[in-house]
């Protein structure tokens, strides 16, 4: 990915996250970080989409604090969206 690419992160790495990763990549963004309470989801996405340099977090606050993201996708259950949107 270009060093000038927009840095994106994704919160939630379950079933719908695959569509989010595809959209982030199609938009030419750098998927810099993945976050899920279970690291199995982010590790699956890293392997499936060949993302060796993408950071994995289990804490959304830490991801937002350390990654300098311009865009954050939210792929968690809808009842969690408000809290996560306000935090990002």
Biopython code that builds the backbone (N, CA, C, O; Angstrom):
import numpy as np
from Bio.PDB.StructureBuilder import StructureBuilder

atoms = [
    (1, "UNK", "N", (0.849, -1.189, 0.000)),
    (1, "UNK", "CA", (0.000, 0.000, 0.000)),
    (1, "UNK", "C", (0.884, 1.237, 0.000)),
    (1, "UNK", "O", (1.971, 1.224, 0.577)),
    (2, "UNK", "N", (0.438, 2.276, -0.625)),
    (2, "UNK", "CA", (1.164, 3.536, -0.716)),
    (2, "UNK", "C", (1.328, 4.178, 0.659)),
    (2, "UNK", "O", (0.455, 4.056, 1.519)),
    (3, "UNK", "N", (2.446, 4.857, 0.856)),
    (3, "UNK", "CA", (2.644, 5.558, 2.121)),
    (3, "UNK", "C", (1.695, 6.743, 2.250)),
    (3, "UNK", "O", (1.530, 7.284, 3.344)),
    (4, "UNK", "N", (1.067, 7.157, 1.143)),
    (4, "UNK", "CA", (0.109, 8.257, 1.160)),
    (4, "UNK", "C", (-1.330, 7.766, 1.324)),
    (4, "UNK", "O", (-2.257, 8.575, 1.362)),
    (5, "UNK", "N", (-1.522, 6.470, 1.420)),
    (5, "UNK", "CA", (-2.872, 5.915, 1.528)),
    (5, "UNK", "C", (-3.514, 6.318, 2.852)),
    (5, "UNK", "O", (-2.839, 6.496, 3.866)),
    (6, "UNK", "N", (-4.805, 6.453, 2.813)),
    (6, "UNK", "CA", (-5.579, 6.737, 4.018)),
    (6, "UNK", "C", (-5.522, 5.503, 4.909)),
    (6, "UNK", "O", (-5.756, 4.382, 4.458)),
    (7, "UNK", "N", (-5.203, 5.731, 6.196)),
    (7, "UNK", "CA", (-5.112, 4.624, 7.158)),
    (7, "UNK", "C", (-6.499, 4.323, 7.723)),
    (7, "UNK", "O", (-7.173, 5.205, 8.257)),
    (8, "UNK", "N", (-6.907, 3.077, 7.597)),
    (8, "UNK", "CA", (-8.214, 2.650, 8.074)),
    (8, "UNK", "C", (-8.063, 1.565, 9.128)),
    (8, "UNK", "O", (-7.073, 0.833, 9.156)),
    (9, "UNK", "N", (-9.052, 1.479, 9.981)),
    (9, "UNK", "CA", (-9.137, 0.418, 10.970)),
    (9, "UNK", "C", (-10.514, -0.202, 10.905)),
    (9, "UNK", "O", (-11.453, 0.398, 10.382)),
    (10, "UNK", "N", (-10.631, -1.402, 11.438)),
    (10, "UNK", "CA", (-11.920, -2.088, 11.454)),
    (10, "UNK", "C", (-12.159, -2.656, 12.838)),
    (10, "UNK", "O", (-11.325, -3.379, 13.382)),
    (11, "UNK", "N", (-13.313, -2.317, 13.400)),
    (11, "UNK", "CA", (-13.722, -2.837, 14.696)),
    (11, "UNK", "C", (-14.758, -3.919, 14.448)),
    (11, "UNK", "O", (-15.806, -3.656, 13.859)),
    (12, "UNK", "N", (-14.472, -5.123, 14.891)),
    (12, "UNK", "CA", (-15.352, -6.267, 14.682)),
    (12, "UNK", "C", (-14.883, -7.074, 13.490)),
    (12, "UNK", "O", (-14.832, -6.560, 12.372)),
    (13, "UNK", "N", (-14.545, -8.319, 13.714)),
    (13, "UNK", "CA", (-13.968, -9.149, 12.648)),
    (13, "UNK", "C", (-14.726, -10.455, 12.467)),
    (13, "UNK", "O", (-14.128, -11.506, 12.238)),
    (14, "UNK", "N", (-16.040, -10.378, 12.570)),
    (14, "UNK", "CA", (-16.882, -11.551, 12.347)),
    (14, "UNK", "C", (-17.283, -11.668, 10.888)),
    (14, "UNK", "O", (-16.571, -11.199, 10.000)),
    (15, "UNK", "N", (-18.412, -12.288, 10.651)),
    (15, "UNK", "CA", (-18.854, -12.644, 9.295)),
    (15, "UNK", "C", (-18.931, -11.463, 8.334)),
    (15, "UNK", "O", (-18.456, -11.576, 7.204)),
    (16, "UNK", "N", (-19.506, -10.343, 8.734)),
    (16, "UNK", "CA", (-19.687, -9.212, 7.825)),
    (16, "UNK", "C", (-18.384, -8.466, 7.568)),
    (16, "UNK", "O", (-18.301, -7.665, 6.637)),
    (17, "UNK", "N", (-17.380, -8.721, 8.375)),
    (17, "UNK", "CA", (-16.119, -7.986, 8.247)),
    (17, "UNK", "C", (-15.440, -8.210, 6.903)),
    (17, "UNK", "O", (-14.718, -7.333, 6.427)),
    (18, "UNK", "N", (-15.653, -9.359, 6.287)),
    (18, "UNK", "CA", (-15.060, -9.627, 4.981)),
    (18, "UNK", "C", (-15.505, -8.576, 3.966)),
    (18, "UNK", "O", (-14.692, -8.092, 3.178)),
    (19, "UNK", "N", (-16.777, -8.224, 3.982)),
    (19, "UNK", "CA", (-17.287, -7.192, 3.071)),
    (19, "UNK", "C", (-16.655, -5.838, 3.380)),
    (19, "UNK", "O", (-16.370, -5.069, 2.461)),
    (20, "UNK", "N", (-16.434, -5.537, 4.640)),
    (20, "UNK", "CA", (-15.809, -4.276, 5.031)),
    (20, "UNK", "C", (-14.364, -4.214, 4.540)),
    (20, "UNK", "O", (-13.923, -3.184, 4.029)),
    (21, "UNK", "N", (-13.630, -5.312, 4.692)),
    (21, "UNK", "CA", (-12.239, -5.344, 4.227)),
    (21, "UNK", "C", (-12.195, -5.137, 2.712)),
    (21, "UNK", "O", (-11.369, -4.373, 2.213)),
    (22, "UNK", "N", (-13.070, -5.808, 1.991)),
    (22, "UNK", "CA", (-13.113, -5.637, 0.531)),
    (22, "UNK", "C", (-13.396, -4.190, 0.153)),
    (22, "UNK", "O", (-12.788, -3.668, -0.781)),
    (23, "UNK", "N", (-14.306, -3.536, 0.861)),
    (23, "UNK", "CA", (-14.647, -2.140, 0.565)),
    (23, "UNK", "C", (-13.480, -1.211, 0.879)),
    (23, "UNK", "O", (-13.206, -0.285, 0.116)),
    (24, "UNK", "N", (-12.798, -1.446, 1.982)),
    (24, "UNK", "CA", (-11.635, -0.637, 2.357)),
    (24, "UNK", "C", (-10.549, -0.772, 1.295)),
    (24, "UNK", "O", (-9.951, 0.221, 0.879)),
    (25, "UNK", "N", (-10.300, -1.991, 0.863)),
    (25, "UNK", "CA", (-9.282, -2.219, -0.161)),
    (25, "UNK", "C", (-9.704, -1.628, -1.505)),
    (25, "UNK", "O", (-8.880, -1.043, -2.209)),
    (26, "UNK", "N", (-10.964, -1.772, -1.863)),
    (26, "UNK", "CA", (-11.451, -1.226, -3.136)),
    (26, "UNK", "C", (-11.332, 0.292, -3.176)),
    (26, "UNK", "O", (-11.160, 0.881, -4.243)),
    (27, "UNK", "N", (-11.424, 0.918, -2.014)),
    (27, "UNK", "CA", (-11.299, 2.370, -1.930)),
    (27, "UNK", "C", (-9.835, 2.819, -1.909)),
    (27, "UNK", "O", (-9.551, 4.016, -1.881)),
    (28, "UNK", "N", (-8.916, 1.862, -1.922)),
    (28, "UNK", "CA", (-7.493, 2.188, -1.954)),
    (28, "UNK", "C", (-6.911, 2.596, -0.614)),
    (28, "UNK", "O", (-5.836, 3.194, -0.559)),
    (29, "UNK", "N", (-7.606, 2.280, 0.458)),
    (29, "UNK", "CA", (-7.114, 2.619, 1.792)),
    (29, "UNK", "C", (-6.183, 1.533, 2.325)),
    (29, "UNK", "O", (-6.223, 0.385, 1.881)),
    (30, "UNK", "N", (-5.354, 1.916, 3.273)),
    (30, "UNK", "CA", (-4.449, 0.997, 3.954)),
    (30, "UNK", "C", (-5.154, 0.483, 5.206)),
    (30, "UNK", "O", (-5.411, 1.254, 6.130)),
    (31, "UNK", "N", (-5.465, -0.799, 5.244)),
    (31, "UNK", "CA", (-6.090, -1.384, 6.431)),
    (31, "UNK", "C", (-4.989, -1.609, 7.462)),
    (31, "UNK", "O", (-4.324, -2.645, 7.475)),
    (32, "UNK", "N", (-4.818, -0.623, 8.312)),
    (32, "UNK", "CA", (-3.702, -0.600, 9.255)),
    (32, "UNK", "C", (-3.960, -1.384, 10.519)),
    (32, "UNK", "O", (-3.012, -1.843, 11.157)),
    (33, "UNK", "N", (-5.235, -1.556, 10.909)),
    (33, "UNK", "CA", (-5.522, -2.195, 12.185)),
    (33, "UNK", "C", (-6.870, -2.897, 12.172)),
    (33, "UNK", "O", (-7.836, -2.431, 11.568)),
    (34, "UNK", "N", (-6.900, -4.024, 12.853)),
    (34, "UNK", "CA", (-8.120, -4.808, 13.059)),
    (34, "UNK", "C", (-8.328, -4.979, 14.552)),
    (34, "UNK", "O", (-7.370, -5.178, 15.300)),
    (35, "UNK", "N", (-9.578, -4.901, 14.986)),
    (35, "UNK", "CA", (-9.869, -5.036, 16.410)),
    (35, "UNK", "C", (-11.065, -5.949, 16.622)),
    (35, "UNK", "O", (-12.102, -5.806, 15.975)),
    (36, "UNK", "N", (-10.898, -6.888, 17.542)),
    (36, "UNK", "CA", (-11.982, -7.777, 17.941)),
    (36, "UNK", "C", (-11.622, -8.328, 19.314)),
    (36, "UNK", "O", (-10.441, -8.465, 19.632)),
    (37, "UNK", "N", (-12.615, -8.644, 20.124)),
    (37, "UNK", "CA", (-12.322, -9.188, 21.449)),
    (37, "UNK", "C", (-11.696, -10.581, 21.366)),
    (37, "UNK", "O", (-11.076, -11.048, 22.322)),
    (38, "UNK", "N", (-11.861, -11.232, 20.229)),
    (38, "UNK", "CA", (-11.261, -12.546, 19.968)),
    (38, "UNK", "C", (-10.291, -12.397, 18.794)),
    (38, "UNK", "O", (-10.713, -12.037, 17.695)),
    (39, "UNK", "N", (-9.022, -12.664, 19.004)),
    (39, "UNK", "CA", (-8.020, -12.458, 17.951)),
    (39, "UNK", "C", (-8.152, -13.429, 16.785)),
    (39, "UNK", "O", (-7.493, -13.243, 15.763)),
    (40, "UNK", "N", (-8.974, -14.446, 16.907)),
    (40, "UNK", "CA", (-9.147, -15.394, 15.795)),
    (40, "UNK", "C", (-9.702, -14.692, 14.555)),
    (40, "UNK", "O", (-9.281, -14.995, 13.439)),
    (41, "UNK", "N", (-10.632, -13.768, 14.732)),
    (41, "UNK", "CA", (-11.220, -13.045, 13.600)),
    (41, "UNK", "C", (-10.195, -12.199, 12.861)),
    (41, "UNK", "O", (-10.062, -12.329, 11.644)),
    (42, "UNK", "N", (-9.466, -11.333, 13.566)),
    (42, "UNK", "CA", (-8.444, -10.544, 12.884)),
    (42, "UNK", "C", (-7.363, -11.403, 12.228)),
    (42, "UNK", "O", (-6.920, -11.093, 11.123)),
    (43, "UNK", "N", (-6.945, -12.447, 12.873)),
    (43, "UNK", "CA", (-5.915, -13.310, 12.296)),
    (43, "UNK", "C", (-6.429, -14.007, 11.031)),
    (43, "UNK", "O", (-5.671, -14.205, 10.082)),
    (44, "UNK", "N", (-7.713, -14.377, 11.015)),
    (44, "UNK", "CA", (-8.325, -14.967, 9.819)),
    (44, "UNK", "C", (-8.304, -13.977, 8.667)),
    (44, "UNK", "O", (-7.951, -14.330, 7.542)),
    (45, "UNK", "N", (-8.686, -12.722, 8.952)),
    (45, "UNK", "CA", (-8.702, -11.691, 7.919)),
    (45, "UNK", "C", (-7.298, -11.382, 7.404)),
    (45, "UNK", "O", (-7.100, -11.189, 6.204)),
    (46, "UNK", "N", (-6.335, -11.338, 8.307)),
    (46, "UNK", "CA", (-4.954, -11.078, 7.884)),
    (46, "UNK", "C", (-4.483, -12.148, 6.895)),
    (46, "UNK", "O", (-3.827, -11.845, 5.899)),
    (47, "UNK", "N", (-4.831, -13.404, 7.189)),
    (47, "UNK", "CA", (-4.424, -14.505, 6.315)),
    (47, "UNK", "C", (-5.203, -14.469, 4.996)),
    (47, "UNK", "O", (-4.615, -14.575, 3.920)),
    (48, "UNK", "N", (-6.518, -14.320, 5.085)),
    (48, "UNK", "CA", (-7.380, -14.342, 3.904)),
    (48, "UNK", "C", (-7.050, -13.226, 2.919)),
    (48, "UNK", "O", (-7.117, -13.432, 1.707)),
    (49, "UNK", "N", (-6.693, -12.037, 3.429)),
    (49, "UNK", "CA", (-6.448, -10.884, 2.570)),
    (49, "UNK", "C", (-4.965, -10.506, 2.473)),
    (49, "UNK", "O", (-4.624, -9.433, 1.973)),
    (50, "UNK", "N", (-4.099, -11.385, 2.949)),
    (50, "UNK", "CA", (-2.652, -11.157, 2.884)),
    (50, "UNK", "C", (-2.289, -9.785, 3.449)),
    (50, "UNK", "O", (-1.813, -8.908, 2.728)),
    (51, "UNK", "N", (-2.520, -9.615, 4.746)),
    (51, "UNK", "CA", (-2.291, -8.346, 5.441)),
    (51, "UNK", "C", (-1.237, -8.521, 6.544)),
    (51, "UNK", "O", (-1.550, -8.328, 7.719)),
    (52, "UNK", "N", (-0.012, -8.876, 6.195)),
    (52, "UNK", "CA", (0.987, -9.183, 7.219)),
    (52, "UNK", "C", (1.346, -8.005, 8.121)),
    (52, "UNK", "O", (1.770, -8.222, 9.256)),
    (53, "UNK", "N", (1.192, -6.784, 7.660)),
    (53, "UNK", "CA", (1.582, -5.611, 8.446)),
    (53, "UNK", "C", (0.428, -4.969, 9.200)),
    (53, "UNK", "O", (0.611, -3.937, 9.846)),
    (54, "UNK", "N", (-0.742, -5.556, 9.129)),
    (54, "UNK", "CA", (-1.912, -5.013, 9.812)),
    (54, "UNK", "C", (-1.864, -5.387, 11.288)),
    (54, "UNK", "O", (-1.738, -6.559, 11.640)),
    (55, "UNK", "N", (-1.965, -4.380, 12.141)),
    (55, "UNK", "CA", (-1.929, -4.598, 13.593)),
    (55, "UNK", "C", (-3.241, -5.209, 14.063)),
    (55, "UNK", "O", (-4.299, -4.957, 13.488)),
    (56, "UNK", "N", (-3.158, -6.015, 15.114)),
    (56, "UNK", "CA", (-4.329, -6.651, 15.708)),
    (56, "UNK", "C", (-4.480, -6.165, 17.150)),
    (56, "UNK", "O", (-3.524, -6.153, 17.926)),
    (57, "UNK", "N", (-5.698, -5.769, 17.482)),
    (57, "UNK", "CA", (-6.020, -5.296, 18.825)),
    (57, "UNK", "C", (-7.233, -6.038, 19.371)),
    (57, "UNK", "O", (-8.094, -6.489, 18.616)),
    (58, "UNK", "N", (-7.285, -6.157, 20.691)),
    (58, "UNK", "CA", (-8.484, -6.668, 21.353)),
    (58, "UNK", "C", (-9.193, -5.538, 22.106)),
    (58, "UNK", "O", (-10.254, -5.744, 22.695)),
    (59, "UNK", "N", (-8.598, -4.354, 22.078)),
    (59, "UNK", "CA", (-9.146, -3.190, 22.768)),
    (59, "UNK", "C", (-9.265, -2.034, 21.773)),
    (59, "UNK", "O", (-8.261, -1.526, 21.273)),
    (60, "UNK", "N", (-10.478, -1.635, 21.499)),
    (60, "UNK", "CA", (-10.753, -0.575, 20.542)),
    (60, "UNK", "C", (-10.075, 0.740, 20.937)),
    (60, "UNK", "O", (-9.545, 1.445, 20.078)),
    (61, "UNK", "N", (-10.088, 1.069, 22.212)),
    (61, "UNK", "CA", (-9.488, 2.307, 22.693)),
    (61, "UNK", "C", (-7.991, 2.343, 22.392)),
    (61, "UNK", "O", (-7.462, 3.377, 21.986)),
    (62, "UNK", "N", (-7.321, 1.232, 22.586)),
    (62, "UNK", "CA", (-5.883, 1.159, 22.297)),
    (62, "UNK", "C", (-5.624, 1.308, 20.797)),
    (62, "UNK", "O", (-4.687, 1.997, 20.393)),
    (63, "UNK", "N", (-6.444, 0.670, 19.982)),
    (63, "UNK", "CA", (-6.284, 0.799, 18.539)),
    (63, "UNK", "C", (-6.422, 2.257, 18.122)),
    (63, "UNK", "O", (-5.594, 2.767, 17.368)),
    (64, "UNK", "N", (-7.453, 2.925, 18.603)),
    (64, "UNK", "CA", (-7.696, 4.318, 18.233)),
    (64, "UNK", "C", (-6.585, 5.235, 18.734)),
    (64, "UNK", "O", (-6.246, 6.220, 18.077)),
    (65, "UNK", "N", (-6.023, 4.919, 19.882)),
    (65, "UNK", "CA", (-4.971, 5.730, 20.491)),
    (65, "UNK", "C", (-3.650, 5.616, 19.732)),
    (65, "UNK", "O", (-2.925, 6.604, 19.613)),
    (66, "UNK", "N", (-3.330, 4.442, 19.222)),
    (66, "UNK", "CA", (-1.994, 4.180, 18.702)),
    (66, "UNK", "C", (-1.854, 4.169, 17.181)),
    (66, "UNK", "O", (-0.726, 4.222, 16.690)),
    (67, "UNK", "N", (-2.922, 4.105, 16.426)),
    (67, "UNK", "CA", (-2.785, 3.864, 14.992)),
    (67, "UNK", "C", (-2.923, 5.084, 14.089)),
    (67, "UNK", "O", (-2.602, 4.987, 12.905)),
    (68, "UNK", "N", (-3.381, 6.216, 14.588)),
    (68, "UNK", "CA", (-3.515, 7.403, 13.739)),
    (68, "UNK", "C", (-4.417, 7.165, 12.543)),
    (68, "UNK", "O", (-4.052, 7.485, 11.412)),
    (69, "UNK", "N", (-5.584, 6.611, 12.785)),
    (69, "UNK", "CA", (-6.504, 6.226, 11.717)),
    (69, "UNK", "C", (-7.354, 7.412, 11.255)),
    (69, "UNK", "O", (-7.809, 8.217, 12.068)),
    (70, "UNK", "N", (-7.557, 7.505, 9.952)),
    (70, "UNK", "CA", (-8.434, 8.529, 9.390)),
    (70, "UNK", "C", (-9.858, 8.006, 9.239)),
    (70, "UNK", "O", (-10.818, 8.777, 9.254)),
    (71, "UNK", "N", (-9.988, 6.684, 9.093)),
    (71, "UNK", "CA", (-11.283, 6.038, 8.870)),
    (71, "UNK", "C", (-11.371, 4.810, 9.766)),
    (71, "UNK", "O", (-10.405, 4.059, 9.905)),
    (72, "UNK", "N", (-12.540, 4.613, 10.373)),
    (72, "UNK", "CA", (-12.770, 3.420, 11.180)),
    (72, "UNK", "C", (-14.098, 2.803, 10.754)),
    (72, "UNK", "O", (-15.149, 3.439, 10.835)),
    (73, "UNK", "N", (-14.031, 1.558, 10.300)),
    (73, "UNK", "CA", (-15.239, 0.813, 9.977)),
    (73, "UNK", "C", (-15.720, 0.064, 11.216)),
    (73, "UNK", "O", (-14.919, -0.393, 12.031)),
    (74, "UNK", "N", (-17.021, -0.050, 11.342)),
    (74, "UNK", "CA", (-17.591, -0.762, 12.490)),
    (74, "UNK", "C", (-18.426, -1.919, 11.970)),
    (74, "UNK", "O", (-19.434, -1.729, 11.290)),
    (75, "UNK", "N", (-17.978, -3.127, 12.309)),
    (75, "UNK", "CA", (-18.638, -4.347, 11.839)),
    (75, "UNK", "C", (-19.023, -5.227, 13.029)),
    (75, "UNK", "O", (-18.820, -6.442, 13.025)),
    (76, "UNK", "N", (-19.576, -4.583, 14.027)),
    (76, "UNK", "CA", (-20.012, -5.283, 15.238)),
    (76, "UNK", "C", (-21.540, -5.343, 15.245)),
    (76, "UNK", "O", (-22.187, -4.747, 14.383)),
    (77, "UNK", "N", (-22.116, -6.054, 16.206)),
    (77, "UNK", "CA", (-23.582, -6.059, 16.302)),
    (77, "UNK", "C", (-24.120, -4.636, 16.501)),
    (77, "UNK", "O", (-23.508, -3.830, 17.201)),
    (78, "UNK", "N", (-25.257, -4.336, 15.886)),
    (78, "UNK", "CA", (-25.796, -2.970, 15.908)),
    (78, "UNK", "C", (-25.941, -2.334, 17.290)),
    (78, "UNK", "O", (-25.773, -1.121, 17.418)),
    (79, "UNK", "N", (-26.245, -3.105, 18.316)),
    (79, "UNK", "CA", (-26.443, -2.497, 19.634)),
    (79, "UNK", "C", (-25.146, -1.911, 20.200)),
    (79, "UNK", "O", (-25.188, -1.156, 21.171)),
    (80, "UNK", "N", (-24.011, -2.244, 19.615)),
    (80, "UNK", "CA", (-22.722, -1.703, 20.056)),
    (80, "UNK", "C", (-22.298, -0.459, 19.273)),
    (80, "UNK", "O", (-21.363, 0.231, 19.681)),
    (81, "UNK", "N", (-22.957, -0.166, 18.176)),
    (81, "UNK", "CA", (-22.512, 0.891, 17.274)),
    (81, "UNK", "C", (-22.431, 2.269, 17.927)),
    (81, "UNK", "O", (-21.434, 2.968, 17.744)),
    (82, "UNK", "N", (-23.442, 2.676, 18.676)),
    (82, "UNK", "CA", (-23.442, 4.025, 19.241)),
    (82, "UNK", "C", (-22.209, 4.256, 20.085)),
    (82, "UNK", "O", (-21.513, 5.253, 19.897)),
    (83, "UNK", "N", (-21.924, 3.362, 21.007)),
    (83, "UNK", "CA", (-20.765, 3.512, 21.887)),
    (83, "UNK", "C", (-19.466, 3.559, 21.074)),
    (83, "UNK", "O", (-18.575, 4.355, 21.369)),
    (84, "UNK", "N", (-19.365, 2.718, 20.065)),
    (84, "UNK", "CA", (-18.137, 2.653, 19.274)),
    (84, "UNK", "C", (-17.995, 3.877, 18.374)),
    (84, "UNK", "O", (-16.879, 4.357, 18.173)),
    (85, "UNK", "N", (-19.075, 4.387, 17.836)),
    (85, "UNK", "CA", (-19.021, 5.598, 17.015)),
    (85, "UNK", "C", (-18.590, 6.778, 17.864)),
    (85, "UNK", "O", (-17.746, 7.568, 17.443)),
    (86, "UNK", "N", (-19.152, 6.906, 19.042)),
    (86, "UNK", "CA", (-18.789, 8.025, 19.919)),
    (86, "UNK", "C", (-17.330, 7.941, 20.356)),
    (86, "UNK", "O", (-16.682, 8.972, 20.540)),
    (87, "UNK", "N", (-16.812, 6.742, 20.524)),
    (87, "UNK", "CA", (-15.411, 6.566, 20.930)),
    (87, "UNK", "C", (-14.442, 6.871, 19.803)),
    (87, "UNK", "O", (-13.318, 7.312, 20.042)),
    (88, "UNK", "N", (-14.885, 6.635, 18.565)),
    (88, "UNK", "CA", (-13.973, 6.845, 17.448)),
    (88, "UNK", "C", (-14.066, 8.267, 16.952)),
    (88, "UNK", "O", (-13.369, 8.639, 16.009)),
]
sb = StructureBuilder()
sb.init_structure("model")
sb.init_model(0)
sb.init_chain("A")
sb.init_seg("    ")
for serial, (resi, resn, name, xyz) in enumerate(atoms, 1):
    if name == "N":
        sb.init_residue(resn, " ", resi, " ")
    sb.init_atom(name, np.array(xyz, "f"), 0.0, 1.0, " ", f" {name:<3s}", serial, name[0])
structure = sb.get_structure()
